[in-house]
Structures are given as C-alpha cells and as structure tokens.
Amino acid sequence: MLFNQWFDFLFLGMDGRTIWNAEIITARRHFWDKVETLAWNRATALMSEEEQAAEFKLEFEPVGHRRLTMYRLKPRERRIYEAFGGLTFEEYKEQVEADIIRDEPPPVHESFRTDREYRYGIGLYIVVNAEEIDREVVETAIARFQDQGEIDWIAPEPVSCERLPRDTEDATLAALRSDSAGK
C-alpha cells in the first residue's frame, strides 16, 4: 500500500497537560524523504546560483473566476543542463535517487524525536515500521512513546532493507498508475 504513509494528530501527554503535536510516518515514507533530500542536494550542488534561481523561480498568472482574480502557477519551460548530461533537473534528480537506492540506501530507524520549538504544543516526529498508518499503528506508537517516558528514542537496529523500497517514489507511483490503467 502506497497510501496512508503519514498522519498528523494531537494527543495529551501522561501528565494530562502536555499537548503532543505529532506527525507519524512509515519507514518507507521516511526512506523516500531521505533519498530525495540526498538527491536534491547532489543535483543543486552541480548548479550555479543563476541556474538555481531560474530553475526554482515561481511565476504565477492571473485567472478570472466568477468576478474574482485568482492565480495559478505558470508552467515552467523545460531546461536542460550540461552538468546533468543534457537532462532536466527532475530527470537528473530521479536518476540520482535511483542510484542512491541501488548503491547506498540510507539507513532508516524507528524513532521518536521531540521538538520544543512548535508554536502549539510540543512537536513529536514518529517513524514506524508499518505498511501504512491506521488507528492501530497510531495507538501503538503513542503507547510505546509513553512507555519510553515521552522522550527522544532511536531503535538500535535500522529497518531491514527488505522492508524498504527498491524503486524511487516516482517510479513506484508510475507503475501503480499503469497497473490501474490496464485494469
């Protein structure tokens, strides 16, 4: 299942006063996030500041709707880069993501990470080794967090590579779309 990979929720701490502002994600989602960050950093490191400014510039165009003016993002022109072997940024990033997954998959650990800088409550970022996020997974994670004493924790062993994706998120979603289109 590629859906239900994260969920945001609030819950009370064991003291009855602390509000935990939590995000829970699967190890799969966390893995893809780590891979994308690594690929993004490697790709942008090959670009000049001018190329980055042009590539990531957001431009909007007005759109009229029922006497209101709204704005939509203008489509970007396709830019290819010599540093990427004639590929676009997205094509190159996807290639780097595939290389990272194949050659150097980053470790992913189940964990609880707190963040006291949240505007409302105390932030809590939870990574779980589950296929998808459902009520049982959330309740189990809360109980485990409270059993740990509501503190930061990282599992000593990483999630098994067999439980992590072997393809990029985009490739996995594209395969899923083609499977559903063929039915």
MDAnalysis code that builds the backbone (N, CA, C; Angstrom):
import MDAnalysis as mda
import numpy as np

u = mda.Universe.empty(549, n_residues=183, atom_resindex=np.repeat(np.arange(183), 3), trajectory=True)
u.add_TopologyAttr("name", ["N", "CA", "C"] * 183)
u.add_TopologyAttr("resid", np.arange(1, 184))
u.add_TopologyAttr("resname", ["MET", "LEU", "PHE", "ASN", "GLN", "TRP", "PHE", "ASP", "PHE", "LEU", "PHE", "LEU", "GLY", "MET", "ASP", "GLY", "ARG", "THR", "ILE", "TRP", "ASN", "ALA", "GLU", "ILE", "ILE", "THR", "ALA", "ARG", "ARG", "HIS", "PHE", "TRP", "ASP", "LYS", "VAL", "GLU", "THR", "LEU", "ALA", "TRP", "ASN", "ARG", "ALA", "THR", "ALA", "LEU", "MET", "SER", "GLU", "GLU", "GLU", "GLN", "ALA", "ALA", "GLU", "PHE", "LYS", "LEU", "GLU", "PHE", "GLU", "PRO", "VAL", "GLY", "HIS", "ARG", "ARG", "LEU", "THR", "MET", "TYR", "ARG", "LEU", "LYS", "PRO", "ARG", "GLU", "ARG", "ARG", "ILE", "TYR", "GLU", "ALA", "PHE", "GLY", "GLY", "LEU", "THR", "PHE", "GLU", "GLU", "TYR", "LYS", "GLU", "GLN", "VAL", "GLU", "ALA", "ASP", "ILE", "ILE", "ARG", "ASP", "GLU", "PRO", "PRO", "PRO", "VAL", "HIS", "GLU", "SER", "PHE", "ARG", "THR", "ASP", "ARG", "GLU", "TYR", "ARG", "TYR", "GLY", "ILE", "GLY", "LEU", "TYR", "ILE", "VAL", "VAL", "ASN", "ALA", "GLU", "GLU", "ILE", "ASP", "ARG", "GLU", "VAL", "VAL", "GLU", "THR", "ALA", "ILE", "ALA", "ARG", "PHE", "GLN", "ASP", "GLN", "GLY", "GLU", "ILE", "ASP", "TRP", "ILE", "ALA", "PRO", "GLU", "PRO", "VAL", "SER", "CYS", "GLU", "ARG", "LEU", "PRO", "ARG", "ASP", "THR", "GLU", "ASP", "ALA", "THR", "LEU", "ALA", "ALA", "LEU", "ARG", "SER", "ASP", "SER", "ALA", "GLY", "LYS"])
u.atoms.positions = np.array([
    [0.862, -1.183, 0.000],
    [0.000, 0.000, 0.000],
    [0.901, 1.235, 0.000],
    [0.663, 2.131, -0.929],
    [1.456, 3.349, -1.017],
    [0.744, 4.561, -0.461],
    [-0.444, 4.361, 0.029],
    [-1.192, 5.472, 0.576],
    [-1.192, 5.348, 2.096],
    [-1.678, 6.355, 2.775],
    [-1.690, 6.353, 4.238],
    [-0.288, 6.164, 4.807],
    [0.663, 6.930, 4.267],
    [2.046, 6.819, 4.693],
    [2.415, 7.813, 5.790],
    [1.507, 8.732, 6.115],
    [1.755, 9.690, 7.196],
    [0.425, 10.181, 7.749],
    [0.493, 10.746, 8.949],
    [-0.709, 11.256, 9.596],
    [-0.284, 12.250, 10.667],
    [-0.990, 13.371, 10.767],
    [-0.753, 14.364, 11.807],
    [-1.880, 14.277, 12.825],
    [-1.546, 14.400, 14.111],
    [-2.559, 14.316, 15.153],
    [-2.033, 14.952, 16.436],
    [-2.934, 15.205, 17.357],
    [-2.613, 15.735, 18.686],
    [-3.032, 14.704, 19.722],
    [-2.290, 14.653, 20.832],
    [-2.732, 13.827, 21.953],
    [-2.142, 14.393, 23.237],
    [-2.790, 14.084, 24.335],
    [-2.333, 14.556, 25.640],
    [-1.220, 13.664, 26.167],
    [-0.270, 14.315, 26.835],
    [0.813, 13.586, 27.473],
    [0.346, 12.895, 28.742],
    [1.241, 12.139, 29.313],
    [0.893, 11.381, 30.522],
    [0.553, 12.293, 31.693],
    [1.065, 13.529, 31.689],
    [0.767, 14.452, 32.793],
    [-0.601, 15.106, 32.662],
    [-1.281, 14.888, 31.554],
    [-2.611, 15.453, 31.339],
    [-2.613, 16.915, 30.926],
    [-1.439, 17.535, 30.818],
    [-1.348, 18.950, 30.439],
    [-0.548, 19.164, 29.146],
    [0.381, 18.287, 28.890],
    [1.216, 18.434, 27.705],
    [0.428, 18.025, 26.466],
    [0.486, 18.871, 25.451],
    [-0.143, 18.545, 24.178],
    [0.970, 18.166, 23.206],
    [0.931, 16.934, 22.739],
    [1.895, 16.461, 21.741],
    [1.299, 16.708, 20.361],
    [1.990, 17.481, 19.558],
    [1.603, 17.803, 18.191],
    [2.420, 16.869, 17.298],
    [1.825, 15.749, 16.921],
    [2.587, 14.645, 16.345],
    [2.389, 14.475, 14.845],
    [3.453, 14.022, 14.208],
    [3.420, 13.533, 12.833],
    [3.993, 12.133, 12.877],
    [3.273, 11.181, 12.304],
    [3.752, 9.805, 12.237],
    [3.903, 9.437, 10.769],
    [5.038, 8.829, 10.433],
    [5.268, 8.401, 9.049],
    [5.811, 6.981, 9.052],
    [5.615, 6.316, 7.933],
    [6.149, 4.965, 7.787],
    [7.645, 5.042, 7.472],
    [8.322, 3.941, 7.711],
    [9.741, 3.856, 7.366],
    [9.924, 4.057, 5.858],
    [8.986, 3.551, 5.059],
    [9.055, 3.715, 3.603],
    [9.044, 5.203, 3.227],
    [8.098, 5.953, 3.787],
    [7.983, 7.389, 3.501],
    [9.244, 8.124, 3.965],
    [9.739, 7.768, 5.150],
    [10.948, 8.400, 5.684],
    [12.149, 8.090, 4.782],
    [12.232, 6.851, 4.300],
    [13.304, 6.444, 3.383],
    [13.259, 7.293, 2.113],
    [12.082, 7.391, 1.493],
    [11.963, 8.194, 0.275],
    [12.314, 9.657, 0.538],
    [11.921, 10.196, 1.691],
    [12.261, 11.577, 2.026],
    [13.772, 11.764, 2.137],
    [14.445, 10.809, 2.783],
    [15.896, 10.895, 2.931],
    [16.586, 10.799, 1.569],
    [16.124, 9.878, 0.733],
    [16.705, 9.704, -0.604],
    [16.506, 10.971, -1.428],
    [15.312, 11.547, -1.380],
    [15.041, 12.761, -2.152],
    [15.918, 13.918, -1.679],
    [16.113, 14.054, -0.391],
    [16.963, 15.124, 0.134],
    [18.401, 14.952, -0.341],
    [18.916, 13.734, -0.264],
    [20.281, 13.475, -0.746],
    [20.410, 13.807, -2.235],
    [19.450, 13.362, -3.036],
    [19.493, 13.607, -4.478],
    [19.371, 15.096, -4.785],
    [18.473, 15.781, -4.088],
    [18.302, 17.226, -4.272],
    [19.617, 17.950, -3.989],
    [20.243, 17.623, -2.883],
    [21.495, 18.281, -2.506],
    [22.601, 18.020, -3.521],
    [22.692, 16.796, -4.014],
    [23.722, 16.465, -5.001],
    [23.466, 17.183, -6.329],
    [22.212, 17.250, -6.733],
    [21.887, 17.913, -8.002],
    [22.122, 19.419, -7.909],
    [21.629, 20.045, -6.851],
    [21.785, 21.503, -6.740],
    [23.248, 21.897, -6.564],
    [24.072, 20.994, -6.011],
    [25.500, 21.293, -5.859],
    [26.194, 21.440, -7.213],
    [25.618, 20.852, -8.246],
    [26.190, 20.943, -9.597],
    [25.694, 22.163, -10.368],
    [24.776, 22.916, -9.797],
    [24.178, 24.067, -10.477],
    [24.763, 25.373, -9.953],
    [24.868, 26.346, -10.851],
    [25.280, 27.681, -10.418],
    [24.119, 28.349, -9.690],
    [24.407, 29.427, -8.990],
    [23.343, 30.166, -8.305],
    [22.329, 30.702, -9.309],
    [22.798, 31.124, -10.472],
    [21.894, 31.640, -11.503],
    [20.978, 30.533, -12.023],
    [21.554, 29.340, -12.231],
    [20.741, 28.222, -12.697],
    [19.693, 27.833, -11.655],
    [20.092, 27.833, -10.391],
    [19.137, 27.505, -9.331],
    [18.011, 28.538, -9.272],
    [18.368, 29.808, -9.371],
    [17.350, 30.870, -9.323],
    [16.357, 30.708, -10.468],
    [16.858, 30.408, -11.659],
    [15.984, 30.243, -12.821],
    [15.132, 28.972, -12.691],
    [15.732, 27.893, -12.231],
    [15.027, 26.609, -12.127],
    [13.906, 26.647, -11.095],
    [14.136, 27.310, -9.991],
    [13.185, 27.248, -8.888],
    [12.339, 28.507, -8.733],
    [12.419, 29.388, -9.707],
    [11.610, 30.607, -9.662],
    [10.141, 30.241, -9.887],
    [9.299, 30.749, -9.026],
    [7.864, 30.510, -9.165],
    [7.226, 31.734, -9.805],
    [6.501, 31.501, -10.879],
    [5.789, 32.582, -11.543],
    [4.315, 32.210, -11.614],
    [3.485, 33.210, -11.349],
    [2.047, 32.994, -11.340],
    [1.384, 33.852, -12.396],
    [0.241, 33.379, -12.877],
    [-0.527, 34.154, -13.847],
    [-1.955, 34.301, -13.321],
    [-2.550, 35.452, -13.571],
    [-3.925, 35.659, -13.087],
    [-4.921, 34.823, -13.880],
    [-5.931, 34.373, -13.176],
    [-7.006, 33.586, -13.778],
    [-8.309, 34.147, -13.230],
    [-9.203, 34.554, -14.116],
    [-10.502, 35.065, -13.675],
    [-11.475, 33.936, -13.416],
    [-12.225, 34.074, -12.327],
    [-13.224, 33.073, -11.993],
    [-14.343, 33.763, -11.210],
    [-15.518, 33.852, -11.819],
    [-16.693, 34.453, -11.164],
    [-16.381, 35.824, -10.559],
    [-15.882, 36.688, -11.365],
    [-15.533, 38.055, -10.971],
    [-14.403, 38.143, -9.945],
    [-13.753, 37.042, -9.699],
    [-12.611, 37.042, -8.792],
    [-11.346, 36.823, -9.604],
    [-10.273, 37.368, -9.118],
    [-8.988, 37.091, -9.746],
    [-8.216, 36.151, -8.836],
    [-7.868, 35.000, -9.381],
    [-7.052, 34.027, -8.669],
    [-5.769, 33.859, -9.476],
    [-4.856, 33.121, -8.934],
    [-3.573, 32.932, -9.610],
    [-3.232, 31.451, -9.643],
    [-2.631, 31.073, -10.769],
    [-2.138, 29.706, -10.874],
    [-0.669, 29.751, -11.267],
    [0.013, 28.695, -10.929],
    [1.427, 28.589, -11.229],
    [1.615, 28.419, -12.726],
    [2.480, 29.256, -13.298],
    [2.784, 29.124, -14.722],
    [3.632, 27.884, -14.952],
    [3.348, 27.165, -16.023],
    [4.210, 26.015, -16.336],
    [5.632, 26.512, -16.620],
    [6.596, 25.758, -16.160],
    [7.998, 26.135, -16.373],
    [8.464, 25.644, -17.732],
    [9.362, 26.401, -18.295],
    [9.959, 25.914, -19.536],
    [10.921, 24.788, -19.195],
    [11.046, 23.849, -20.084],
    [11.936, 22.695, -19.870],
    [13.377, 23.161, -20.044],
    [14.164, 23.023, -18.991],
    [15.571, 23.431, -19.034],
    [16.454, 22.192, -18.894],
    [17.396, 22.086, -19.787],
    [18.368, 21.000, -19.673],
    [19.708, 21.609, -19.237],
    [20.510, 20.794, -18.573],
    [21.757, 21.277, -18.007],
    [22.918, 20.404, -18.458],
    [23.979, 21.067, -18.849],
    [25.193, 20.374, -19.272],
    [25.733, 19.512, -18.123],
    [25.695, 20.067, -16.902],
    [26.206, 19.341, -15.732],
    [25.431, 18.057, -15.469],
    [24.219, 17.964, -15.995],
    [23.383, 16.777, -15.811],
    [23.397, 15.884, -17.048],
    [24.351, 16.101, -17.947],
    [24.435, 15.276, -19.147],
    [23.269, 15.483, -20.090],
    [22.736, 16.712, -20.130],
    [21.634, 17.012, -21.025],
    [20.265, 16.660, -20.469],
    [20.185, 16.379, -19.184],
    [18.905, 16.082, -18.542],
    [18.352, 17.321, -17.864],
    [17.055, 17.295, -17.591],
    [16.450, 18.358, -16.787],
    [16.795, 18.096, -15.317],
    [16.488, 19.073, -14.481],
    [16.729, 18.904, -13.045],
    [15.970, 17.689, -12.516],
    [14.671, 17.605, -12.830],
    [13.856, 16.493, -12.327],
    [14.336, 15.141, -12.848],
    [14.714, 15.083, -14.136],
    [15.220, 13.824, -14.697],
    [16.509, 13.391, -13.993],
    [17.393, 14.349, -13.778],
    [18.658, 14.040, -13.125],
    [18.430, 13.630, -11.668],
    [17.583, 14.367, -10.973],
    [17.305, 14.042, -9.571],
    [16.725, 12.635, -9.463],
    [15.815, 12.284, -10.351],
    [15.226, 10.943, -10.352],
    [16.312, 9.882, -10.585],
    [17.240, 10.175, -11.477],
    [18.347, 9.243, -11.756],
    [19.238, 9.083, -10.510],
    [19.546, 10.188, -9.856],
    [20.370, 10.140, -8.644],
    [19.635, 9.383, -7.537],
    [18.330, 9.601, -7.409],
    [17.548, 8.865, -6.416],
    [17.658, 7.358, -6.663],
    [17.519, 6.942, -7.909],
    [17.623, 5.512, -8.245],
    [19.013, 4.978, -7.906],
    [20.047, 5.767, -8.191],
    [21.424, 5.358, -7.870],
    [21.616, 5.216, -6.363],
    [21.070, 6.148, -5.588],
    [21.196, 6.088, -4.127],
    [20.498, 4.849, -3.587],
    [19.294, 4.586, -4.064],
    [18.549, 3.411, -3.594],
    [19.302, 2.130, -3.938],
    [19.864, 2.069, -5.121],
    [20.574, 0.863, -5.567],
    [21.922, 0.699, -4.866],
    [22.697, 1.799, -4.775],
    [24.088, 1.691, -4.344],
    [24.370, 2.054, -2.886],
    [23.588, 2.926, -2.322],
    [23.889, 3.412, -0.966],
    [22.612, 3.802, -0.215],
    [21.705, 2.854, -0.046],
    [20.446, 3.200, 0.632],
    [20.711, 3.707, 2.050],
    [20.130, 4.857, 2.401],
    [20.357, 5.386, 3.749],
    [19.612, 4.544, 4.786],
    [20.213, 4.368, 5.949],
    [19.519, 3.610, 6.992],
    [18.327, 4.393, 7.522],
    [17.297, 3.652, 7.895],
    [16.092, 4.235, 8.477],
    [15.825, 3.502, 9.784],
    [15.628, 4.268, 10.836],
    [15.367, 3.694, 12.151],
    [13.988, 4.122, 12.628],
    [13.293, 3.224, 13.290],
    [12.090, 3.654, 14.001],
    [12.557, 4.634, 15.065],
    [11.742, 5.670, 15.326],
    [12.206, 6.682, 16.275],
    [11.077, 7.582, 16.756],
    [11.403, 8.295, 17.843],
    [10.599, 9.401, 18.356],
    [11.553, 10.581, 18.478],
    [11.207, 11.706, 17.885],
    [12.023, 12.917, 18.005],
    [11.118, 14.066, 18.421],
    [11.446, 14.705, 19.534],
    [10.631, 15.806, 20.023],
    [11.205, 17.136, 19.553],
    [10.324, 18.128, 19.462],
    [10.717, 19.468, 19.034],
    [9.956, 20.482, 19.882],
    [10.650, 21.115, 20.777],
    [10.017, 22.055, 21.704],
    [9.830, 23.442, 21.100],
    [10.153, 23.623, 19.841],
    [10.000, 24.917, 19.171],
    [8.656, 25.057, 18.458],
    [7.787, 24.082, 18.577],
    [6.478, 24.167, 17.919],
    [5.681, 25.341, 18.460],
    [4.886, 25.908, 17.613],
    [4.049, 27.043, 18.001],
    [2.939, 26.604, 18.953],
    [2.450, 25.392, 18.765],
    [1.358, 24.890, 19.591],
    [1.714, 23.493, 20.075],
    [1.860, 23.313, 21.370],
    [2.230, 22.027, 21.927],
    [3.704, 21.745, 21.718],
    [4.063, 20.501, 21.934],
    [5.437, 20.054, 21.700],
    [5.404, 19.155, 20.476],
    [6.268, 19.438, 19.534],
    [6.318, 18.637, 18.325],
    [6.844, 17.242, 18.604],
    [6.313, 16.289, 17.894],
    [6.757, 14.902, 18.001],
    [6.740, 14.298, 16.603],
    [7.889, 13.823, 16.185],
    [8.042, 13.206, 14.870],
    [8.298, 11.715, 15.104],
    [7.397, 10.869, 14.593],
    [7.453, 9.427, 14.836],
    [7.685, 8.693, 13.517],
    [8.658, 7.785, 13.501],
    [8.883, 6.900, 12.360],
    [8.572, 5.484, 12.817],
    [7.679, 4.813, 12.084],
    [7.292, 3.446, 12.428],
    [7.522, 2.503, 11.250],
    [7.815, 1.261, 11.581],
    [7.999, 0.225, 10.571],
    [6.645, -0.439, 10.342],
    [5.820, 0.200, 9.507],
    [4.473, -0.293, 9.221],
    [4.187, -0.095, 7.734],
    [3.320, -0.912, 7.198],
    [2.942, -0.786, 5.789],
    [2.169, 0.496, 5.522],
    [1.301, 0.856, 6.458],
    [0.520, 2.077, 6.333],
    [0.134, 2.550, 7.726],
    [-0.293, 3.802, 7.797],
    [-0.711, 4.377, 9.061],
    [-2.220, 4.179, 9.209],
    [-2.612, 3.527, 10.282],
    [-4.022, 3.374, 10.616],
    [-4.172, 3.601, 12.125],
    [-5.370, 3.478, 12.602],
    [-5.629, 3.761, 14.019],
    [-4.780, 2.890, 14.944],
    [-4.678, 1.623, 14.632],
    [-3.901, 0.706, 15.474],
    [-2.427, 1.113, 15.534],
    [-1.861, 1.493, 14.410],
    [-0.458, 1.915, 14.369],
    [-0.262, 3.180, 15.205],
    [-1.181, 4.135, 15.085],
    [-1.093, 5.376, 15.871],
    [-1.183, 5.066, 17.362],
    [-2.178, 4.280, 17.753],
    [-2.347, 3.970, 19.173],
    [-1.154, 3.192, 19.729],
    [-0.604, 2.276, 18.954],
    [0.572, 1.518, 19.383],
    [1.775, 2.439, 19.542],
    [1.945, 3.370, 18.611],
    [3.074, 4.308, 18.688],
    [2.952, 5.212, 19.916],
    [1.743, 5.698, 20.195],
    [1.536, 6.542, 21.380],
    [1.882, 5.746, 22.643],
    [1.383, 4.525, 22.742],
    [1.654, 3.694, 23.921],
    [3.157, 3.446, 24.071],
    [3.821, 3.172, 22.977],
    [5.278, 2.923, 23.016],
    [6.025, 4.185, 23.444],
    [5.616, 5.337, 22.902],
    [6.229, 6.614, 23.269],
    [6.070, 6.875, 24.769],
    [4.878, 6.625, 25.271],
    [4.639, 6.836, 26.697],
    [5.394, 5.817, 27.548],
    [5.482, 4.588, 27.093],
    [6.262, 3.572, 27.813],
    [7.744, 3.937, 27.874],
    [8.226, 4.618, 26.836],
    [9.637, 5.060, 26.788],
    [9.873, 6.256, 27.705],
    [8.790, 6.860, 28.232],
    [8.925, 8.013, 29.112],
    [8.750, 9.344, 28.393],
    [8.126, 9.324, 27.205],
    [7.889, 10.537, 26.404],
    [9.188, 11.306, 26.147],
    [10.188, 10.567, 25.671],
    [11.493, 11.165, 25.356],
    [11.930, 10.731, 23.962],
    [12.967, 11.398, 23.456],
    [13.539, 11.009, 22.167],
    [14.065, 9.577, 22.258],
    [13.953, 8.863, 21.152],
    [14.400, 7.470, 21.106],
    [14.671, 7.100, 19.662],
    [15.710, 6.306, 19.452],
    [16.016, 5.747, 18.135],
    [16.269, 4.259, 18.324],
    [15.620, 3.447, 17.504],
    [15.828, 1.998, 17.567],
    [17.294, 1.690, 17.287],
    [17.877, 0.768, 18.025],
    [19.298, 0.466, 17.813],
    [19.591, -0.150, 16.445],
    [18.657, -0.886, 15.907],
    [18.842, -1.524, 14.596],
    [18.000, -0.813, 13.544],
    [18.553, -0.594, 12.359],
    [17.742, 0.021, 11.299],
    [16.673, -0.943, 10.798],
    [15.674, -0.376, 10.144],
    [14.632, -1.179, 9.500],
    [15.310, -2.028, 8.423],
    [14.923, -3.271, 8.320],
    [15.506, -4.196, 7.352],
    [15.347, -3.655, 5.934],
    [16.391, -3.797, 5.129],
    [16.351, -3.344, 3.729],
    [15.231, -4.022, 2.948],
    [14.863, -5.240, 3.352],
    [13.771, -5.938, 2.675],
    [12.438, -5.221, 2.864],
    [12.318, -4.406, 3.910],
    [11.077, -3.668, 4.178],
    [11.059, -2.311, 3.487],
    [12.179, -1.917, 2.889],
    [12.275, -0.597, 2.261],
    [12.150, -0.722, 0.747],
    [11.744, 0.355, 0.082],
    [11.545, 0.306, -1.378],
    [12.844, 0.047, -2.148],
    [12.674, -0.573, -3.275],
    [13.803, -0.803, -4.176],
    [13.755, 0.150, -5.372],
    [12.662, 0.911, -5.463],
    [12.486, 1.891, -6.536],
    [12.212, 3.259, -5.935],
    [12.371, 4.288, -6.759],
    [12.050, 5.637, -6.312],
    [10.537, 5.758, -6.132],
    [10.151, 6.785, -5.427],
    [8.718, 7.018, -5.233],
    [8.031, 7.266, -6.577],
    [8.637, 8.089, -7.423],
    [8.025, 8.382, -8.725],
    [7.879, 7.128, -9.577],
    [8.908, 6.270, -9.589],
    [8.826, 5.032, -10.375],
    [7.759, 4.100, -9.810],
    [7.661, 4.027, -8.506],
    [6.657, 3.180, -7.868],
    [5.250, 3.669, -8.180],
    [5.045, 4.979, -8.077],
    [3.730, 5.542, -8.384],
    [3.387, 5.388, -9.867],
    [4.370, 5.556, -10.749],
    [4.129, 5.381, -12.184],
    [3.714, 3.942, -12.487],
    [4.358, 2.983, -11.844],
    [3.993, 1.575, -12.044],
    [2.585, 1.306, -11.530],
    [2.260, 1.902, -10.402],
    [0.922, 1.742, -9.836],
    [-0.136, 2.333, -10.777],
    [0.165, 3.518, -11.337],
    [-0.784, 4.147, -12.278],
    [-0.963, 3.288, -13.531],
    [0.117, 2.741, -14.067],
    [-0.006, 1.935, -15.287],
    [-0.743, 0.639, -15.001],
    [-0.548, 0.074, -13.798],
    [-1.284, -1.135, -13.419],
    [-2.780, -0.846, -13.342],
    [-3.139, 0.287, -12.737],
    [-4.559, 0.602, -12.592],
    [-5.170, 1.020, -13.929],
    [-4.388, 1.585, -14.820],
    [-4.901, 1.983, -16.137],
    [-5.152, 0.745, -17.003],
    [-4.368, -0.310, -16.774],
    [-4.516, -1.526, -17.550],
    [-5.690, -2.400, -17.128],
    [-6.275, -2.072, -16.005],
    [-7.399, -2.884, -15.498],
    [-8.705, -2.443, -16.064],
])
